[in-house]
């Protein structure tokens, strides 16, 4: 088995496996079993098994756009807004999640047609190891929520369909294949009271190079997108000993009306 290294114009060859005709774009290991995308472009790969052979064209692309779809879940509440208006806000309601479907797009240049933007589907999450994060811009929100990533290759593959209120429907090929999941933490009023909470929740999704240890250089960010909502936290009334008070009355506090009597 022999071959030149990546970045050359020569082809690699290995009996009984795949070979790359453009190793500067698509590098295949000496065993002909694992390929690594090195840069965007068009590559041809050949499979040889004895006297038989087959060739495929491989388009290597990079994520250039992150698109966030409408969020679904039980964290949205209707709350009074300024000047008598009504607004939709996010609140840390116990037992509820917020799911934001995520789609990734690339400018694909196949060397023939004009460059067009296409959506990455199942392959990026299974074999190409696209690394994306879901993080709050406001660090104070981590006291109220956890922020997780999900893809169709997660253990709970049907989570997205269920969270969108479509339980029982079979997931189809047009559904988003990735999402951000925002989960409510256990209520901790004593901790909440130490600082004022943020007034906004800004979720930022970023696609970047994967981490390679603490000594690695900073990530290269390929694309990102964000969405924001007003944030209105739950409140708990405590007595002097820290015990929660119970009441049959419904009270809503806002920036304009920040106090009430129970």
Secondary structure in CASP SS format (residue, H / E / C, confidence):
PFRMAT SS
TARGET T0000
AUTHOR 0000-0000-0000
METHOD secondary structure of the structure
MODEL  1
X C 1.00
X E 1.00
X C 1.00
X C 1.00
X C 1.00
X C 1.00
X C 1.00
X C 1.00
X C 1.00
X C 1.00
X C 1.00
X C 1.00
X E 1.00
X C 1.00
X C 1.00
X C 1.00
X C 1.00
X E 1.00
X E 1.00
X E 1.00
X C 1.00
X C 1.00
X C 1.00
X C 1.00
X C 1.00
X E 1.00
X E 1.00
X E 1.00
X C 1.00
X C 1.00
X C 1.00
X C 1.00
X C 1.00
X C 1.00
X E 1.00
X E 1.00
X E 1.00
X C 1.00
X C 1.00
X C 1.00
X E 1.00
X E 1.00
X E 1.00
X E 1.00
X E 1.00
X E 1.00
X E 1.00
X E 1.00
X E 1.00
X C 1.00
X C 1.00
X E 1.00
X E 1.00
X E 1.00
X E 1.00
X E 1.00
X E 1.00
X E 1.00
X E 1.00
X E 1.00
X C 1.00
X C 1.00
X E 1.00
X E 1.00
X E 1.00
X E 1.00
X E 1.00
X E 1.00
X C 1.00
X C 1.00
X C 1.00
X E 1.00
X E 1.00
X C 1.00
X C 1.00
X E 1.00
X E 1.00
X E 1.00
X E 1.00
X E 1.00
X C 1.00
X H 1.00
X H 1.00
X H 1.00
X C 1.00
X E 1.00
X E 1.00
X E 1.00
X E 1.00
X E 1.00
X C 1.00
X C 1.00
X C 1.00
X C 1.00
X C 1.00
X C 1.00
X E 1.00
X E 1.00
X E 1.00
X E 1.00
X E 1.00
X E 1.00
X E 1.00
X E 1.00
X E 1.00
X E 1.00
X E 1.00
X E 1.00
X C 1.00
X C 1.00
X C 1.00
X C 1.00
X C 1.00
X C 1.00
X C 1.00
X E 1.00
X E 1.00
X E 1.00
X E 1.00
X C 1.00
X C 1.00
X H 1.00
X H 1.00
X H 1.00
X H 1.00
X H 1.00
X C 1.00
X C 1.00
X C 1.00
X C 1.00
X E 1.00
X E 1.00
X E 1.00
X E 1.00
X E 1.00
X E 1.00
X C 1.00
X C 1.00
X H 1.00
X H 1.00
X H 1.00
X H 1.00
X H 1.00
X C 1.00
X E 1.00
X E 1.00
X E 1.00
X E 1.00
X E 1.00
X E 1.00
X E 1.00
X C 1.00
X C 1.00
X C 1.00
X C 1.00
X C 1.00
X C 1.00
X C 1.00
X H 1.00
X H 1.00
X H 1.00
X H 1.00
X H 1.00
X C 1.00
X C 1.00
X C 1.00
X C 1.00
X C 1.00
X C 1.00
X C 1.00
X C 1.00
X C 1.00
X C 1.00
X C 1.00
X C 1.00
X C 1.00
X C 1.00
X E 1.00
X E 1.00
X E 1.00
X E 1.00
X E 1.00
X E 1.00
X E 1.00
X C 1.00
X C 1.00
X C 1.00
X C 1.00
X H 1.00
X H 1.00
X H 1.00
X H 1.00
X C 1.00
X C 1.00
X C 1.00
X C 1.00
X C 1.00
X C 1.00
X C 1.00
X E 1.00
X E 1.00
X E 1.00
X E 1.00
X E 1.00
X E 1.00
X E 1.00
X E 1.00
X E 1.00
X C 1.00
X C 1.00
X C 1.00
X C 1.00
X C 1.00
X C 1.00
X C 1.00
X C 1.00
X C 1.00
X C 1.00
X C 1.00
X C 1.00
X E 1.00
X E 1.00
X E 1.00
X E 1.00
X E 1.00
X E 1.00
X E 1.00
X E 1.00
X E 1.00
X E 1.00
X E 1.00
X C 1.00
X C 1.00
X C 1.00
X C 1.00
X C 1.00
X C 1.00
X E 1.00
X C 1.00
X C 1.00
X C 1.00
X C 1.00
X C 1.00
X E 1.00
X C 1.00
X C 1.00
X C 1.00
X C 1.00
X C 1.00
X C 1.00
X C 1.00
X C 1.00
X C 1.00
X C 1.00
X C 1.00
X C 1.00
X C 1.00
X C 1.00
X C 1.00
X C 1.00
X C 1.00
X C 1.00
END
